[in-house]
Structure formats: C-alpha cells, structure tokens
C-alpha cells in the first residue's frame, strides 16, 4: 500500500471520528436542552399557586379576647438536615411532624404562618404538611406556592435526591375565617444565571385578611432572599410599602423569615425597626435567637405589629419545638383595640 493511500485512509478514518464526535455533541446538547426544559417545567398552573380552602375539623377556641399568632419557618420538617447533602429517611419527617403537631396542640395558637412548608413533595415523602397540621382545628387555609419543580439540584449531592415532584411554599392556617388572600412575588436576583433563575425559590409576600371580632386583621407573611443582600433590601422596601398601605386602615401584622440578623453590620431589618408605630414581638434590649435550632446564634424570624390597633400582651421564641426545623418559631399574644 502506497503512502498516499495510507494518508487518504487516515483522513477518511479521521472524518468518521469527527462526524461521530459531532453527532455525539449534538446529542448531548439536545439532551441537556430537553432535560433543562423538563426540569424547569412546573407541575401546576399559576392559578393553583394561590388558593384558599375551608375545612370542618373540630376546634378548640379560647374566648378571652386574647389571640395568639405564630411564625415558623418549618424547613419542610427536615430538621438540621435542611440544605445538607445527606439522605433523609422517612422516619425523620414522621417524627418531626409528630413533634410539631404535639407542640401546636399544647400551644393552641389561633393563627400560624409557615414558610418552607411542603405540599405532597417527593423530598418529604408525599405528605401534605400543611393539611396534616391543619387537622388540629385550623379550618381556614391560605396557601401560596413558591417552588414548583420536577427536578431540584440542591443540595448538590447525592444526585438521587434531585428527582421527584417538589411543591413547597408559604401557608397561613387560622381558626378564624380568612376573607381574602394574595400571593405577591417579590423581586428576583437579577444577576442569577438563567439556569439558576429557572429553578429559583420565588420569594413571596403572602397577604391574608382574617376576620376576628368583626374586625379585619391583615397578616403579611414573608420569606426574603437569603443569599443576596441587595435583592433582600429591595424586597424589604417593597414589603414596608405594603405594610404601610394596610396599617392605615387595619390592624396589621408583618411576620416571617426576614433572613436578616440585627447583629450583622448594617442589617436590612433595621429598616423595619425604624418604622414609627410598629411593635416587635419577643424582642427588646435582649432577645432570643431563632436560627439555627440546634445552636441558636441569629435572630432572623420576627413578628411586627401596629401599636395603634393591636395591644401586645407577650411573646416568645418557642424553644420547645426543638430541632423539628432548623428554625425556631416565634409567638405573639395580643388583643385588638
């Protein structure tokens, strides 16, 4: 065989290899595109993201005109494993749910506002945590979904936990009628890459109108951006404007996970502290921390209220809930003026 023939055969073989690699690359790109659209596709319509339901569970309501409200980032009942790259057994969620139900039954709060609560998600073994807790006698529910995914690459390891329906959000459950409910999506992190933005936990302000003693009490339940402070500040500015809008006409409570610790340098939460006529439950010159529940070192969960229309009785961080979540709940007892 001549050298020229060998060279031609070599180039022919190289052409076949390059053609194969090109087809392989195209196949990989098509797979990535199809997988991305599948992973980021919602399971529900926008209409399903905000809804109110009414139940008929037996209730125990105290009639002393003193009401109680709790805010709780329940961390989908994953305890101190939240955001950690480890397998989470079903027994963890079952035990934490029973712990939370036991404590709420003893507490007998009138209204509970949740953040990071799951509705039949694969990661928490298809249990609707909101509905299970509501069976304690909370016949009025306002639900606001902020995470609706088929695939969630977080935490990053192991990959086996990334697959399965994920439906999570914020809920307000009440022993008193919820008259109206709004789900308001807050500003997103603008410099997030597109693939991260597509799987982003949407930060919400959830607004519910609850009828108590023939008065309309406004509850604003929020969960602000955790990782990008400029975005958190923008979200908080919007929430403050929202709070100011309602407080002129109604007794108003602003609560939730603000992801802002007063001990930090120039904390965003100071903007709320500086508002006139606003009270801060379970908070003074000294205060208890709410995060993390195993070794609390930060206060990032709050209940604020309008002083001119709400009489503050007392409040506290509920340490008895232990490590059912990575947060501890905050309670406020109050009267309507």
C-alpha positions as a printed NumPy array, in Angstrom:
array([[  0.   ,   0.   ,   0.   ],
       [  1.377,   3.376,  -1.002],
       [  1.929,   6.211,   1.418],
       [ -0.645,   8.329,  -0.422],
       [ -3.249,   5.601,   0.008],
       [ -2.447,   5.323,   3.73 ],
       [ -2.827,   9.077,   4.113],
       [ -6.2  ,   9.03 ,   2.363],
       [ -7.367,   6.183,   4.587],
       [ -6.15 ,   8.06 ,   7.667],
       [ -8.117,  11.178,   6.739],
       [-11.168,   9.066,   5.942],
       [-10.98 ,   7.457,   9.372],
       [-10.491,  10.881,  10.984],
       [-13.536,  12.183,   9.124],
       [-15.599,   9.307,  10.525],
       [-14.347,  10.012,  14.063],
       [-15.075,  13.734,  13.751],
       [-18.508,  13.001,  12.336],
       [-19.206,  10.666,  15.271],
       [-17.989,  13.267,  17.771],
       [-20.142,  15.918,  16.125],
       [-23.243,  13.725,  16.328],
       [-22.358,  12.874,  19.938],
       [-22.005,  16.556,  20.813],
       [-25.313,  17.394,  19.135],
       [-26.95 ,  14.534,  21.017],
       [-25.556,  15.749,  24.337],
       [-26.685,  19.314,  23.649],
       [-30.182,  18.116,  22.71 ],
       [-30.325,  16.013,  25.866],
       [-29.243,  18.99 ,  28.008],
       [-31.836,  21.281,  26.39 ],
       [-34.651,  18.74 ,  26.726],
       [-33.619,  17.908,  30.3  ],
       [-33.475,  21.604,  31.252],
       [-36.972,  22.283,  29.926],
       [-38.274,  19.15 ,  31.617],
       [-36.565,  20.003,  34.922],
       [-37.789,  23.597,  34.967],
       [-41.348,  22.849,  33.842],
       [-43.985,  23.415,  36.544],
       [-46.471,  20.761,  37.578],
       [-49.255,  23.234,  38.292],
       [-50.794,  26.321,  36.716],
       [-50.368,  29.823,  38.127],
       [-53.99 ,  29.706,  39.261],
       [-53.075,  26.845,  41.614],
       [-50.256,  28.805,  43.245],
       [-52.63 ,  30.883,  45.364],
       [-55.697,  29.326,  46.913],
       [-57.903,  29.278,  49.988],
       [-59.577,  26.193,  51.419],
       [-62.068,  25.616,  54.223],
       [-62.25 ,  22.503,  56.406],
       [-64.608,  21.231,  59.077],
       [-62.288,  19.949,  61.783],
       [-63.245,  20.022,  65.485],
       [-61.917,  23.232,  67.062],
       [-60.836,  24.445,  70.456],
       [-61.071,  28.252,  70.567],
       [-60.378,  30.302,  73.69 ],
       [-62.899,  33.118,  74.104],
       [-60.962,  35.516,  76.346],
       [-60.307,  38.069,  73.547],
       [-56.593,  37.293,  73.746],
       [-55.357,  35.867,  70.461],
       [-52.095,  34.193,  69.538],
       [-50.142,  34.034,  66.311],
       [-47.007,  32.077,  65.417],
       [-44.488,  32.403,  62.597],
       [-42.48 ,  29.296,  61.769],
       [-40.02 ,  28.507,  59.004],
       [-40.717,  24.814,  59.251],
       [-37.883,  23.842,  56.884],
       [-40.164,  21.156,  55.357],
       [-39.681,  19.263,  58.653],
       [-36.156,  18.222,  57.688],
       [-34.696,  19.488,  60.962],
       [-30.993,  20.188,  60.999],
       [-30.533,  18.221,  57.761],
       [-32.08 ,  21.104,  55.795],
       [-29.782,  22.114,  52.901],
       [-27.302,  19.392,  53.849],
       [-26.165,  16.888,  51.231],
       [-27.321,  13.755,  53.025],
       [-30.083,  11.233,  52.535],
       [-33.114,  11.978,  54.71 ],
       [-35.104,   8.946,  55.932],
       [-38.889,   8.971,  56.139],
       [-38.69 ,   8.416,  59.882],
       [-37.049,  11.849,  60.249],
       [-40.068,  13.581,  58.707],
       [-42.6  ,  11.404,  60.521],
       [-41.015,  12.081,  63.904],
       [-40.685,  15.814,  63.261],
       [-44.304,  16.059,  62.125],
       [-45.498,  14.352,  65.293],
       [-43.305,  16.631,  67.408],
       [-44.71 ,  19.767,  65.722],
       [-48.31 ,  18.568,  65.992],
       [-47.859,  17.753,  69.676],
       [-46.425,  21.196,  70.441],
       [-49.048,  23.07 ,  68.421],
       [-51.83 ,  21.117,  70.116],
       [-50.487,  22.231,  73.505],
       [-49.94 ,  25.785,  72.311],
       [-53.401,  26.117,  70.748],
       [-52.424,  29.183,  68.692],
       [-55.184,  30.905,  66.737],
       [-53.154,  31.653,  63.603],
       [-49.962,  30.062,  62.27 ],
       [-47.876,  31.395,  59.383],
       [-45.449,  28.947,  57.783],
       [-42.508,  29.311,  55.445],
       [-40.841,  26.392,  53.614],
       [-43.779,  24.044,  54.086],
       [-44.231,  21.128,  51.677],
       [-47.404,  20.039,  49.889],
       [-47.02 ,  16.383,  48.824],
       [-43.381,  16.739,  47.775],
       [-41.167,  13.783,  46.958],
       [-38.384,  15.114,  49.191],
       [-40.676,  14.877,  52.248],
       [-42.282,  11.585,  51.214],
       [-45.512,  12.9  ,  49.65 ],
       [-47.007,  14.285,  52.883],
       [-49.027,  17.491,  52.742],
       [-47.53 ,  19.032,  55.873],
       [-49.92 ,  21.994,  55.805],
       [-53.023,  19.796,  55.817],
       [-51.696,  17.454,  58.483],
       [-51.12 ,  20.338,  60.901],
       [-54.439,  21.961,  59.966],
       [-56.226,  18.864,  61.287],
       [-55.548,  20.236,  64.773],
       [-58.524,  22.534,  64.21 ],
       [-57.434,  25.103,  61.637],
       [-60.392,  25.238,  59.289],
       [-59.218,  28.164,  57.183],
       [-56.134,  27.874,  54.973],
       [-54.387,  30.267,  52.608],
       [-51.687,  28.601,  50.511],
       [-49.052,  30.312,  48.359],
       [-46.704,  28.117,  46.307],
       [-43.192,  29.403,  45.622],
       [-41.404,  26.251,  44.461],
       [-42.933,  24.005,  41.799],
       [-40.304,  21.8  ,  40.185],
       [-39.75 ,  18.341,  38.793],
       [-36.002,  18.366,  39.385],
       [-34.096,  20.331,  42.03 ],
       [-30.259,  20.143,  42.048],
       [-29.919,  21.292,  45.652],
       [-28.271,  20.245,  47.815],
       [-25.777,  19.235,  45.157],
       [-25.122,  15.71 ,  46.413],
       [-26.262,  12.959,  46.168],
       [-27.908,  13.311,  42.725],
       [-30.526,  10.705,  43.627],
       [-32.368,  13.24 ,  45.801],
       [-32.733,  15.751,  42.94 ],
       [-35.572,  13.902,  41.215],
       [-39.269,  13.95 ,  42.044],
       [-42.101,  16.45 ,  42.338],
       [-41.313,  19.395,  44.585],
       [-44.161,  21.639,  45.71 ],
       [-43.475,  23.997,  48.572],
       [-44.398,  27.454,  49.782],
       [-45.913,  29.62 ,  52.479],
       [-49.152,  28.956,  54.329],
       [-51.391,  30.75 ,  56.783],
       [-53.726,  28.496,  58.75 ],
       [-56.348,  30.018,  61.018],
       [-59.163,  29.185,  63.412],
       [-60.895,  32.336,  62.208],
       [-62.252,  32.959,  58.698],
       [-59.828,  34.088,  56.011],
       [-61.75 ,  36.579,  53.921],
       [-59.168,  37.326,  51.25 ],
       [-55.731,  36.169,  50.146],
       [-52.998,  37.448,  47.82 ],
       [-49.772,  35.888,  46.621],
       [-47.232,  38.574,  45.676],
       [-43.967,  37.543,  44.007],
       [-41.06 ,  39.706,  45.152],
       [-38.14 ,  40.916,  43.035],
       [-35.711,  38.208,  41.931],
       [-31.912,  38.227,  41.984],
       [-31.131,  39.959,  38.688],
       [-27.644,  38.558,  38.089],
       [-28.613,  34.921,  38.6  ],
       [-27.603,  32.809,  35.571],
       [-30.623,  31.646,  33.564],
       [-30.335,  28.027,  34.671],
       [-30.297,  29.02 ,  38.349],
       [-33.112,  31.508,  37.879],
       [-35.285,  28.835,  36.267],
       [-35.046,  26.713,  39.44 ],
       [-35.118,  29.656,  41.851],
       [-37.214,  29.648,  45.009],
       [-39.592,  32.534,  44.391],
       [-39.67 ,  34.887,  47.373],
       [-43.179,  35.89 ,  48.35 ],
       [-45.279,  38.267,  50.358],
       [-48.453,  36.423,  51.293],
       [-51.284,  38.724,  52.392],
       [-54.369,  37.386,  54.161],
       [-57.366,  39.186,  55.619],
       [-58.706,  37.395,  58.717],
       [-61.997,  38.311,  60.365],
       [-61.76 ,  38.439,  64.17 ],
       [-64.306,  40.162,  66.447],
       [-65.931,  41.744,  63.376],
       [-62.602,  43.369,  62.518],
       [-60.341,  42.698,  59.56 ],
       [-56.83 ,  41.718,  60.643],
       [-54.191,  41.842,  57.902],
       [-51.414,  39.24 ,  58.027],
       [-48.367,  39.704,  55.766],
       [-46.293,  36.522,  55.72 ],
       [-42.884,  36.86 ,  54.036],
       [-39.76 ,  34.873,  53.227],
       [-36.988,  37.162,  51.992],
       [-33.89 ,  36.438,  49.894],
       [-31.218,  34.622,  51.901],
       [-28.066,  34.897,  49.792],
       [-28.09 ,  38.272,  48.022],
       [-28.336,  41.282,  50.339],
       [-29.079,  43.955,  47.666],
       [-32.064,  41.902,  46.499],
       [-33.166,  41.341,  50.109],
       [-33.146,  45.101,  50.705],
       [-35.233,  45.735,  47.577],
       [-37.702,  43.069,  48.646],
       [-37.898,  44.535,  52.144],
       [-38.508,  48.045,  50.791],
       [-41.465,  46.699,  48.843],
       [-42.785,  44.862,  51.901],
       [-42.501,  48.005,  54.037],
       [-44.542,  49.937,  51.468],
       [-47.093,  47.127,  51.525],
       [-47.226,  47.208,  55.317],
       [-47.663,  50.989,  55.346],
       [-50.512,  50.67 ,  52.853],
       [-52.531,  48.369,  55.099],
       [-51.656,  49.761,  58.528],
       [-53.596,  52.986,  57.943],
       [-56.911,  51.152,  57.708],
       [-56.462,  47.829,  59.513],
       [-54.668,  46.19 ,  62.424],
       [-51.696,  44.698,  60.589],
       [-49.122,  42.035,  61.439],
       [-45.945,  41.581,  59.402],
       [-44.125,  38.349,  60.114],
       [-41.946,  35.619,  58.678],
       [-38.364,  34.767,  57.828],
       [-36.587,  38.053,  57.044],
       [-33.138,  36.424,  56.677],
       [-31.626,  39.453,  58.398],
       [-29.808,  39.312,  61.731],
       [-29.711,  42.531,  63.826],
       [-26.171,  41.699,  64.991],
       [-24.808,  41.97 ,  61.431],
       [-23.209,  45.121,  60.036],
       [-25.861,  47.464,  58.597],
       [-28.651,  44.845,  58.756],
       [-31.609,  45.2  ,  56.396],
       [-34.013,  44.514,  59.268],
       [-33.133,  47.888,  60.801],
       [-35.422,  49.469,  58.193],
       [-38.364,  47.835,  59.961],
       [-37.069,  48.65 ,  63.444],
       [-37.005,  52.325,  62.458],
       [-40.657,  52.475,  61.372],
       [-42.905,  54.627,  63.582],
       [-45.73 ,  52.994,  65.498],
       [-44.519,  49.433,  64.996],
       [-44.002,  46.847,  67.717],
       [-41.665,  43.871,  67.667],
       [-42.806,  40.73 ,  69.492],
       [-40.369,  38.89 ,  71.763],
       [-37.692,  41.472,  71.051],
       [-36.08 ,  44.136,  73.22 ],
       [-32.674,  45.118,  74.533],
       [-32.118,  41.401,  74.929],
       [-33.731,  38.772,  72.748],
       [-33.625,  35.083,  71.919],
       [-32.287,  33.736,  68.647],
       [-34.267,  31.648,  66.161],
       [-31.543,  30.126,  63.937],
       [-30.274,  27.534,  63.956],
       [-32.412,  25.454,  66.269],
       [-29.531,  23.222,  67.407],
       [-27.326,  26.127,  68.48 ],
       [-29.179,  29.425,  68.   ],
       [-26.817,  32.261,  67.044],
       [-29.04 ,  34.529,  64.905],
       [-32.435,  36.218,  65.049],
       [-33.937,  36.193,  61.566],
       [-37.615,  35.426,  62.297],
       [-39.899,  38.223,  63.525],
       [-43.455,  39.33 ,  64.277],
       [-44.14 ,  43.072,  63.859],
       [-47.481,  44.731,  64.614],
       [-49.267,  48.1  ,  64.512],
       [-49.237,  49.587,  68.016],
       [-52.242,  51.846,  67.479],
       [-54.611,  48.96 ,  66.682],
       [-53.016,  45.948,  68.404],
       [-52.338,  45.604,  72.126],
       [-49.263,  43.47 ,  72.751],
       [-49.689,  41.008,  75.618],
       [-46.478,  38.995,  75.383],
       [-44.285,  36.991,  73.034],
       [-41.5  ,  34.45 ,  72.997],
       [-39.291,  32.199,  70.917],
       [-40.702,  28.682,  71.186],
       [-37.678,  26.6  ,  72.09 ],
       [-39.846,  23.57 ,  72.901],
       [-40.149,  22.804,  69.17 ],
       [-36.518,  21.691,  69.262],
       [-34.922,  20.584,  66.004],
       [-38.056,  19.725,  64.024],
       [-36.858,  22.552,  61.745],
       [-33.567,  24.42 ,  61.538],
       [-35.538,  27.48 ,  62.741],
       [-37.397,  28.091,  65.991],
       [-40.91 ,  29.585,  65.888],
       [-41.893,  32.946,  67.375],
       [-45.234,  33.506,  69.132],
       [-47.148,  36.694,  69.949],
       [-50.254,  37.027,  72.104],
       [-52.329,  40.135,  71.522],
       [-55.677,  41.914,  71.717],
       [-57.364,  44.001,  69.069],
       [-58.036,  47.58 ,  70.149]])
